[in-house]
Amino acid sequence: MWGLAPSIPLTRSFKLTNHNKLYNIKLLINNRLLLNTKEIVPINIIMLTIRLSRIGKKKKPMYRLIISEKARDPYGKVLEILGSYNPFTKDIILKKERILYWIKNGAGLSATVNNLLVENKVISNKKVTVSKINKKKKEKKNNKENKKTEEKDKEKTEIKSKIEKKEE
């Protein structure tokens, strides 16, 4: 049966039915329901992340540290609020015990949250680069640096040649 229709997508839908880790699992092939069960799924199978959710006024952001499913909207339903962060005053309020509990149980961290927790000595990891420079910008930067060094080298050689001419 699986080999008959390779072009037909196999879809799985996981729907949260209860906060007690009870999930409704449906397996569909070609819009036919093959499996529909209610199973208790361990919470760490579903990828959880600790990340920032923006709150506050326009041009005056405040952030909440939240834990939610990775695929879920950070402004929607959350499992727990773990703290808050004000980027202007650098004030941070953390529930350290709960953060360590979730990390111990397999929750992931966003890069920014990881850096905040390292700064405040909640965890002892290394800081992570939050954004990477793309290849085009790197090439432009390298080209500018190369041009500057070439110009400096030319100036040095010109100065040396002038000094040599004066000595002769």
Long-range contacts (C-beta under 8 A, 24 or more apart in sequence): 5-29, 5-30, 14-41, 14-46, 43-105, 44-105, 44-106, 44-107, 47-71, 47-108, 48-79, 48-102, 48-106, 48-107, 48-108, 49-107, 49-108, 49-109, 49-110, 50-82, 50-99, 50-102, 50-103, 50-107, 50-108, 50-109, 50-110, 50-113, 51-109, 51-110, 51-112, 51-113, 52-85, 52-110, 52-112, 52-113, 53-78, 60-88, 61-87, 62-86, 63-87, 65-94, 65-99, 65-113, 65-116, 67-102, 67-107, 70-108, 85-116, 92-116, 92-120, 94-120, 94-122, 96-122
